[in-house]
């Protein structure tokens, strides 16, 4: 059973998505909200698997809310639940902004509800190990300007040596799978290492981590 939080200021759209979620035996809507700042306060205290956030919100836009939720969960020592951003258009710029914020997927506002349902059911894949090639095509198609984050660099400096070794291997061009072999770690130990690094660096997905490393170069 996937527990869903729905954040959207449009009452009609939220009602339609609520009906869709309620019609699925494997989904449970546990929280819905129209105000971004209220959601930011409440969601970190809930048991949630997937957070669906509309880009157009009052107080904070969807991208800002996603990033602040990632920070809130990281400060608790937890990985942020899977975040799906919905917006009017899935432009390359919005997709990159969503990745940078920690979201795992972008679904357009006018897409069939089945598309959003698929994204929700694919939540487990948000924990999969990304490859930089996955986002390279988006980088090439967008008017992309790197946004180095000084806090990200500071947090890297505070990592343990094995955690730094992992990032160095990835930055040098290794995939995460290759890095696991280089570090000679069992699968379960490598997964724990990845999770520790993501939490310490305030990253919700490995795609977000790869983009942050790219920007920090």
C-alpha positions as CSV (number, residue, x, y, z in Angstrom):
1,X,0.0,0.0,0.0
2,X,1.5,3.3,-1.1
3,X,0.5,6.3,1.1
4,X,0.0,9.5,-0.9
5,X,0.1,13.2,0.0
6,X,-1.5,15.5,-2.6
7,X,-0.6,19.2,-2.6
8,X,-2.6,21.3,-5.1
9,X,-4.3,24.7,-4.9
10,X,-6.9,23.8,-7.6
11,X,-9.9,22.2,-5.8
12,X,-11.3,20.6,-8.9
13,X,-8.0,19.0,-10.0
14,X,-7.4,17.8,-6.5
15,X,-10.8,16.2,-6.3
16,X,-10.2,14.4,-9.6
17,X,-6.9,13.1,-8.4
18,X,-8.4,12.1,-5.0
19,X,-11.0,10.0,-6.8
20,X,-8.3,8.3,-8.9
21,X,-6.2,7.5,-5.8
22,X,-9.3,6.2,-3.9
23,X,-10.2,3.9,-6.8
24,X,-6.9,2.0,-6.5
25,X,-6.6,-0.8,-4.1
26,X,-2.9,-0.3,-3.6
27,X,-3.0,3.5,-2.9
28,X,-4.2,5.4,0.1
29,X,-4.6,9.2,0.3
30,X,-3.3,10.2,3.7
31,X,-3.0,13.9,3.3
32,X,-4.1,16.7,1.0
33,X,-3.4,20.4,1.2
34,X,-3.7,23.6,-0.9
35,X,-1.2,25.8,1.0
36,X,2.5,25.1,0.4
37,X,3.7,26.3,3.8
38,X,1.1,24.3,5.7
39,X,2.2,21.2,3.7
40,X,5.9,21.9,4.6
41,X,5.0,21.9,8.2
42,X,2.8,18.8,8.3
43,X,4.3,16.3,5.8
44,X,7.6,15.6,7.5
45,X,5.6,14.3,10.5
46,X,3.5,11.9,8.4
47,X,4.2,8.4,7.1
48,X,4.1,9.1,3.4
49,X,5.5,7.2,0.4
50,X,4.7,9.6,-2.5
51,X,4.1,13.3,-2.5
52,X,2.3,14.8,-5.5
53,X,3.0,18.6,-5.7
54,X,1.6,21.0,-8.3
55,X,4.1,23.5,-9.5
56,X,1.6,26.4,-9.1
57,X,1.1,27.0,-5.4
58,X,0.6,29.9,-3.1
59,X,3.5,30.8,-0.7
60,X,6.0,28.6,-2.5
61,X,6.0,27.1,-5.9
62,X,6.1,23.4,-6.3
63,X,9.9,23.3,-6.9
64,X,10.6,25.3,-3.9
65,X,8.4,23.2,-1.7
66,X,10.0,20.0,-3.0
67,X,13.5,21.2,-2.1
68,X,12.4,22.4,1.3
69,X,10.7,19.0,2.0
70,X,14.0,17.2,1.0
71,X,15.8,19.5,3.5
72,X,13.3,18.8,6.2
73,X,13.5,15.0,5.9
74,X,17.3,15.2,5.7
75,X,17.5,17.2,8.9
76,X,15.5,14.4,10.5
77,X,18.1,11.8,9.2
78,X,15.6,10.4,6.7
79,X,15.3,10.1,2.9
80,X,12.5,12.2,1.5
81,X,9.6,10.3,0.1
82,X,9.3,10.1,-3.7
83,X,8.2,13.5,-5.1
84,X,6.2,13.9,-8.3
85,X,5.7,17.5,-9.7
86,X,2.8,18.4,-11.9
87,X,2.9,21.5,-14.1
88,X,1.3,23.0,-17.2
89,X,4.2,22.0,-19.5
90,X,7.0,19.5,-18.9
91,X,9.6,21.8,-20.5
92,X,13.3,20.7,-20.2
93,X,13.9,23.6,-17.9
94,X,11.1,22.5,-15.5
95,X,12.3,18.9,-15.7
96,X,15.8,20.0,-14.7
97,X,14.5,22.2,-11.9
98,X,12.4,19.3,-10.7
99,X,15.5,17.0,-10.7
100,X,17.5,19.6,-8.9
101,X,14.8,20.0,-6.2
102,X,14.7,16.2,-5.5
103,X,11.6,15.3,-7.6
104,X,11.7,12.0,-9.4
105,X,9.1,12.8,-12.1
106,X,7.2,15.6,-13.9
107,X,3.6,15.0,-15.1
108,X,1.8,17.7,-17.1
109,X,-1.4,19.1,-15.8
110,X,-3.5,18.1,-18.8
111,X,-2.0,14.6,-19.1
112,X,-4.5,11.7,-18.6
113,X,-4.8,10.6,-14.9
114,X,-3.4,7.3,-16.0
115,X,0.0,9.0,-16.5
116,X,0.0,10.3,-13.0
117,X,-1.1,6.9,-11.7
118,X,1.8,5.3,-13.5
119,X,4.3,7.8,-12.0
120,X,2.9,7.1,-8.5
121,X,3.1,3.3,-9.0
122,X,6.7,3.7,-10.3
123,X,7.7,5.3,-7.0
124,X,10.0,2.4,-6.1
125,X,12.1,3.2,-9.2
126,X,12.9,6.6,-7.7
127,X,15.3,4.7,-5.4
128,X,17.1,3.2,-8.4
129,X,20.7,4.2,-9.2
130,X,20.7,6.8,-11.9
131,X,23.3,7.2,-14.7
132,X,24.4,10.6,-15.8
133,X,23.5,9.6,-19.4
134,X,19.9,9.6,-18.1
135,X,19.9,13.4,-17.8
136,X,22.5,14.3,-20.4
137,X,19.9,14.6,-23.1
138,X,17.8,17.0,-21.0
139,X,20.9,19.1,-20.3
140,X,21.6,19.3,-24.0
141,X,18.0,20.3,-24.9
142,X,17.6,22.9,-22.2
143,X,18.9,26.4,-21.8
144,X,21.0,25.1,-19.0
145,X,23.1,27.1,-16.7
146,X,24.8,25.2,-13.8
147,X,23.8,26.4,-10.3
148,X,26.6,25.5,-7.9
149,X,25.4,25.2,-4.3
150,X,28.0,26.3,-1.7
151,X,26.1,24.3,1.0
152,X,26.5,21.2,-1.1
153,X,30.2,21.7,-1.3
154,X,30.4,22.3,2.4
155,X,28.4,19.1,3.2
156,X,30.7,17.1,1.0
157,X,33.7,18.3,3.0
158,X,32.0,16.9,6.1
159,X,31.5,13.4,4.7
160,X,33.4,10.3,5.9
161,X,36.3,9.1,3.7
162,X,34.4,6.1,2.2
163,X,31.5,8.5,1.4
164,X,33.9,10.9,-0.3
165,X,35.5,8.0,-2.2
166,X,32.1,7.1,-3.6
167,X,31.5,10.6,-4.9
168,X,35.0,10.9,-6.3
169,X,34.5,7.7,-8.3
170,X,31.2,8.9,-9.7
171,X,32.6,12.3,-10.5
172,X,35.5,10.7,-12.4
173,X,32.9,8.9,-14.6
174,X,32.1,5.6,-12.9
175,X,28.5,4.5,-12.7
176,X,27.1,3.7,-9.3
177,X,27.3,0.0,-10.1
178,X,31.0,0.4,-11.1
179,X,31.7,2.4,-7.9
180,X,30.2,-0.4,-5.8
181,X,32.6,-2.9,-7.4
182,X,35.6,-0.4,-6.9
183,X,34.7,0.0,-3.3
184,X,34.3,-3.8,-2.9
185,X,31.0,-3.5,-1.0
186,X,28.2,-6.0,-0.7
187,X,24.9,-4.8,-2.2
188,X,23.2,-4.1,1.1
189,X,26.2,-2.2,2.4
190,X,26.4,-0.1,-0.8
191,X,22.7,0.7,-0.6
192,X,23.2,1.9,3.0
193,X,26.2,4.0,1.9
194,X,24.2,5.6,-0.9
195,X,21.4,6.4,1.5
196,X,23.8,7.9,4.1
197,X,25.4,10.1,1.4
198,X,22.0,11.3,0.1
199,X,20.7,12.2,3.6
200,X,23.9,14.0,4.5
201,X,23.9,16.0,1.3
202,X,20.2,16.7,1.3
203,X,19.5,14.7,-1.8
204,X,16.3,12.7,-2.4
205,X,17.4,10.9,-5.6
206,X,20.6,9.8,-7.2
207,X,19.7,11.9,-10.2
208,X,19.6,15.0,-8.0
209,X,23.0,14.0,-6.6
210,X,24.5,13.6,-10.1
211,X,23.2,17.0,-11.2
212,X,24.6,18.6,-8.1
213,X,28.0,17.0,-8.7
214,X,27.9,18.3,-12.3
215,X,27.0,21.8,-11.2
216,X,29.8,21.8,-8.6
217,X,32.6,21.1,-11.1
